[in-house]
Amino acid sequence: MTGITGSHAARWHVIVLVAFTLMIGASASRAVNPEGQLTWGVHVSLAPTWFDPAETQGIITPYLVMYALHDAMVKPMPGQPLAPSLAESWTASEDALTYEFVVRRGAKFHNGDDVTAEDVKFSFERYRGVAHKVLKDRVAAVEIPDAQRVRFKLKQPWPDFLTFYVGATGAGWIVPKKYVERVGDEGHRKAPVGAGPYKFVSFTPGQELTLEAFDQYWRKTPSVRRLVFRVIPDEATRLAALKRGEVDIAYSIRGELAEELQRTKGLTLKPTVIQATFWLYFADQWDPKSPWHDQRVRLAARLAIDYKTINQALTLGHSKVTGSIIPENFEYYWQPPTPTYDPAEARQLLAEAGYPRGFDAGDYFCDIAYANLGEAVLNNLQAVGIRATLRPLERAAFYRGYAEKSFKNLIQGASGAFGNAATRLEAFVATGGAYVYGSYPDIDALFQEQAAELNHMRREATLHKIQRLVHERAIYAHLWQLGFINGVGHRVGESGLGLISGHAYSAPYEDVTLAGK
């Protein structure tokens, strides 16, 4: 482990110092000669905004690409929730007002430029994705003492600085300042340059993304020469492509198709419970004229959902029904009562609220990749008299509309983003959150209180209280924490699925291998 010496040590109290330089000798790490190709059958249409860390939306999907194209100062890795990457180490001052990162020497972008502190500062300043305001409002200054060090000065102590900077947002994923300034944001989206294990080759919208191994990647040279991400939105078509050997890994195979996959010789079913929680959001609950304004109606909807049957039918029982929009593996998670299915009680609550015959609930917006979940939930709702129309959208369009607050009635939302309970509440519950259509003053006050609390136990108690209030007021109807089911073909050695705790997709890509390699 490295430390801080001399006069610098006198001014610093190290509370976080991780200096894994991953002592893989340069000759050993470069000895691998990448070869072959692996192809993924991807369940959503890839959006160019996901190629740029500055655009991250508070969902996990962009990281499908970012773990290949880009690298972060610190990021979740196998066995490490915060592993040093482009930062060799980091420190925090005793008063928790200053964080300093040491940029890894020898780390390079795909165009050959060295990664420097200027690139780190530039990437932070251009970040405009989810939680950019809460992050930047708390940072007083970003300083560059020298080419290998970058220093963040906060306006006040904030226990979640690292969680927001390197986990819940893309602000800590680094892009080359000189290149982006030369080609512009649009040029960078069309031909992204990063510091990750794979470099951009080509992208055909709606069809596929092709990447090639970057043999100067600091951690290790990737084993596989070429990665292809082929967009195949239809689930049956994805499975057929996997069976024919046209793709090697197929994302999101559910229900009867998952059972068929299990029976197919040479294919492997890979279910992983990820940190993606799904929910039903009552977007109009703050409108006094809406049926959803009545808490009894929201509770009725929650009671109408047959969680166990839906879970078994779609994910073969691999998903978890926890009752919370917070993943159970997140820090500060509070376990609510187990959700119950009681359609009779749901009808009684609707009658008490003045809807004995039910009501027309309008549109039910969802990501088209999970329209089958929406259909199952709608059938349950209709059985107790809540009638709605499914409105599936492509994922990028869905989350854009969700964030722009252009939806009404019902929204089937989800997030698999990294973070903790506070980061998830910031995006989906507290005033100003990217996907918040309304809020409650007492919850907002508690959220501000926890954000400044440095005592872990007191902070945990406050975050638990917020989660209890979210549950009691039925702001959301939790659906599940997803058991993500994927199929893997015989050509794959290491798929990368499940290597990073809670992560949905294959990663880290430099660890993915062909069979026998």
Protein Blocks (a to p, Z undefined) as FASTA:
>chain_A
ZZdehjllmmpccfbdcfbehiacfklmmmpccedjdddddfbdcdfklmpmklpghiak
lmmmmmmmpccfbdcdehiabacfkbmbdcddfklpaccddddehiacfkopacdfklmm
mmmmmpcbehklmmmmmpmbdcdfblkbccdddfbdcfklmmmmmmmpmklpccdfklmm
mnommlmmmmccdfbfbdcfbdcehiaccddddfkbfkbccfblbacddddfblklmmmm
mmnopafbdghiehjllmmmmmpghiacdddddfbdcddddfklmpmkbmklpmklmmmm
mmmpcfklmmmmmnnomaccehpabdfkbghiacdddddddfklmmmmmmmnopanopae
bjadddfklmmmmmmmmmmmmmnopacddddddfklmmmmmmnopaghiacdddfbecdf
klmmmmmmpghiaklcbdcfklmmmmmmmmmpmbfklmmmmmmmmmmmmmmnomaacfbd
cdddddddfkbcbeoiokaghiabgcdfklpccehZZ
